[in-house]
Amino acid sequence: MIATQEGIKVYDDAIAFLAKQKPLAALKWNDALTKAAVFHNADIGPKGLMQHESSDGTSFAARL
């Protein structure tokens, strides 16, 4: 169980919202995105960072 400060209403609202959404197409593998993710992991992982930017400040969009 996950406890939140927002309470159960926010959870119930999210479930209700998602239940009304049309299904999306299946995800497809993307080699370029995979390479960017591997690079990013090798860059920030050993440094103990958890961020979207590379350790040199490069953005997600620029890595792609």
N, C-alpha and C positions, 0 to 999 in steps of 0.2 A: 504494500500500500504506500502511496506517496501522499504526504501531507503538504498542503499549500496554505499560504496566508489568505489566498482568495476564497477558499472554501469550495464546497461541492457544487454550488450554483454555476460557477465558471466551467467546471467539468461537464455538467449536464448541458449547458449552453453549447459547448463545443461539439458534443455528441449529437445534439439536435441539428446543429448547423451542418455537420458532415453527412448526416443521414439524408438531408435534402439535396445534396450535391450530385450532379450527373457524374457517372464514372469517367475517368480519364483513360487515355490510351496507355498501353503497357510501356514501361521504360525500355529504352534500347541502350545497349552498350556503346560507349564512345571512347575510342582509343586515345584521342587527344585529351579528353577530360581525365582519363585514367593516368596518363603520363603527367599531367599537371598535378594530380593528387599525390602521386608517388613522389614527385619532386618536392612538393610542399611538405609532405610528411618527413622526408629525409632532411629537409632544411630546418623545420621548427621543432620536430620531435626530440632530437638529441639535446636541444637547448632548453627543453622544458617549457616551451611556449605553447599557448593555445590561442590562436588568433587567425583571422582570415588573411591577413597580410603576411608576406614572406618576411624573414628576419631583416631584410634590407628595406622593407616598406613597400615592396612590389604588391600591387593589388591582385585580387582574384582574376579580374578581367584581363589584366596584362599578362598573367601567367597563361591564360588560355590562348 
